[in-house]
């Protein structure tokens, strides 16, 4: 069955709501390395979306110099909502992207195909007792993003601990 990315966008909005699943977590820290470098504070939300799908959304809460656009990660994790290690091929549809000054867009995506690499380690997964349809999660995330356009080189690695 083909799914749109609209539920992932909905999950991003839902994750921005106050509450345990969308609250800023001082322990959530991210770094960019490779063609683009920097550090950012983040928050992670795991929320239910359309068609009983569940989305993990990593949101940057601070700006990174030289990065006009940053989406560390937003993926369907409906079938992976338990502690474990997951690669991009294990996850449902989603994306990670970094737009660099100068116009280069780096991405890791999974739609009908996949590009880049993602490694998600969920060390703790617990259904929220305070927010219906949300989970509290801890772990690490690493994505290797590659240029989206032809003729571009380099890569960006996104590392997040939450």
Secondary structure as GFF3:
##gff-version 3
##sequence-region A 1 162
A	DSSP	alpha_helix	6	15	.	.	.	ID=ss1
A	DSSP	beta_strand	29	34	.	.	.	ID=ss2
A	DSSP	beta_strand	38	48	.	.	.	ID=ss3
A	DSSP	three_ten_helix	50	52	.	.	.	ID=ss4
A	DSSP	beta_strand	54	60	.	.	.	ID=ss5
A	DSSP	beta_strand	69	76	.	.	.	ID=ss6
A	DSSP	three_ten_helix	78	80	.	.	.	ID=ss7
A	DSSP	beta_strand	84	87	.	.	.	ID=ss8
A	DSSP	three_ten_helix	88	90	.	.	.	ID=ss9
A	DSSP	beta_strand	94	99	.	.	.	ID=ss10
A	DSSP	beta_strand	105	110	.	.	.	ID=ss11
A	DSSP	beta_strand	114	115	.	.	.	ID=ss12
A	DSSP	beta_strand	117	127	.	.	.	ID=ss13
A	DSSP	beta_strand	134	147	.	.	.	ID=ss14
A	DSSP	beta_strand	155	161	.	.	.	ID=ss15
###
